[in-house]
Amino acid sequence: MRLGSLILICLPILQGNTQRDDGQWTMPGKNNAATRYSGLAQITVANAPRLKPVWSFSTGTLGGHEGQPLVVGSTMYVVTPFPNVLYAFDLTREGYPLKWKYRPEVNPTALGIACCDAINRGAVYADGKIIYNLLDGHTVAVDAASGREVWKTQIGDMQQGETTPMAPFVAGNRVIVGPSGGEFGIYGWVKGLDVATGKILWTAHNMGPDSLMLARPGRGHYIGDPNIGVSTWEGDSWRRGGAPVWGWISYDPQLDLIYFGTGNPGPYNTEQRPGENKWTNSVLARRPGDGSLVWAYQFTPHDSWDFDSNAEMILVDLVVGGRMRKVLVHFDKNGFAYTIDRVTGELLVAEPFANVTWAKGINKRTGLPVVDTTKTTGASRGNVKGICPSLEGGKSPASPSAYSPRTGWFYTATNNLCMNFEAAPVTRIPGTPYIGATTPYMPGPGGNMGEFIAWDAARGRKVWGIKEKFPVWSGSVVTAGDVVFFGTLDGWFKAADAKTGRQLWKFKVGSGVVGAPISFRGPDGKQYIAVYAGIGGDWFLLSGDVRSDDPADVRPPADFAPDLARHTSQGGIVWIFGL
């Protein structure tokens, strides 16, 4: 028998060797590796068509319900968009009654600063606390049993355009947090807080001199020369260069490294920031204890298209090129899926998972994209047409993917949108938009604006796909029963066979799904699936009349999706489904 055949036979065994699932969901991505994989298997391909709703709850808020609930022991925790109310529900009693509700003080000024709706991407449980971010630049820790506030720390500066909708991550005794604000020209950072007290222990910037980046030059495959965070910018443009951290974080405790993506550089007009603009649109690997940078890799140097790289970094061990490798897998806004050695930052695989016109491919030796220069933007270039994907991304970073060790595949929402891009000069005024571009969208080829796909990251190829009329903006969860769940913008929650992509079940949840489902074991020993419904985020801005409590909200819908508001309105609901 040839070695390659032996590896293929052994691979499912190696990948399927997972620990027993405790039935909880205590952090955003289910585990440190952010796989969003549930080891529960009561819900199967055979019985998933019998799923039915067993409970629902209106959150009382209308903003975009991104993120996911948590389940810790016999309690479910739900965080709303602004004003960021935290609910705790008792899963042991009929009707799952409310145990307590925490109402934080949140500065309403944040509503006028937050880009792309006043969303919240969820909480994390650690050290007996529910820890999450408020929109106005604060992180709070709440006692999980009583709902009492334990600590509250200011981490962001709204006067600079920083807001904080991301889900915190806990690695050891550090709470890792970052800001939004790439569209406001912030000086991007990530911070480590003490989990017990909330004290800020370190701050690491994502560009600028090595001393502020907590970087040691020459580490990793592509990190380059000393102070590369300055030399790849013109003048002091790095001080307002963006690189926000508003997405997801993962952690390898054996390597003691956290991994996270950074967002777009500012402004959108590239001619105001010559150079590669490191480390915007990148993945950074840092030590959680002190924030020190170990390696970095940039997906889209000198970003011309707002291709933020804030999407999740999923940590798995895969056979790539005949060798078992410790990798991270990342679906970038730019339309390429990357498989990277998470020890060194070496690029192993990079292939398009969506329709891509801005680049002809990725050079595997240098890690650099082979850019189609006819799609490069800038104020002097006028209106550049036919750029794919659009700045909504081949996949939105707000839509976290899932990985099944049983199939060895990744499951992700995708978008099929293109855009025109006309840049203009812009001046930064702190706390105001720093953009400088007009970017109308249009559907990509094929007639569908979205697709939910299974992806083989070892080979860089799509395995199967479920086409959707509208862009797919939800996260996903995949289970040991080989069922994968996702939602749609027009308000359907769906289940599919993880091996074949065959649709098994769907339920109309009342509002578009932009959150991520979870799987948990209830106190009764049964497996359940939970998800938020509540359209928002970019789609609040693009869908037109979806907010009926505001008589003035009669905005026309975007041309590329004129009828989306016929299928959905805003409204936050938590759903639980079971057999």
Secondary structure, DSSP 4 states (H G I P E B T S, - for coil): --HHHHHHHHHHHHHH--PPP-S-B-STTSSTT---EE---SS-TTTGGG-EEEEEEE-S--S---S--EEETTEEEEE-STTT-EEEEETTSTT--EEEEE-----GGGGGT-TTSS----EEEETTEEEEEETTTEEEEEETTT--EEEEEE---GGGT-B--SPPEEETTEEEE--B-GGGT-B-EEEEEETTT--EEEEEESSS-HHHHTB-TT-TTT--STTHHHHTSSTTGGGG-B----S-EEEETTTTEEEEE---BS-S-GGGS-S--TTSSEEEEE-TTT--EEEEEESSTT-SS-----S--EEEEEEETTEEEEEEEEE-TTSEEEEEETTT--EEEEEESS---SEEEE-TTT--EEE-GGG---GGG-EEEEESS-TT-SS-TTS--EEETTTTEEEEEEE-EEEEEEE------TTS----EE--EEE-TTS-SEEEEEEETTTTEEEEEEEESS------EEETTSEEEEE-TTSEEEEEETTT--EEEEEE-SS---S--EEEE-TTS-EEEEEEE---THHHHHS-S--TT-TT--PPPPTTSTTGGGT-----EEEEEE-
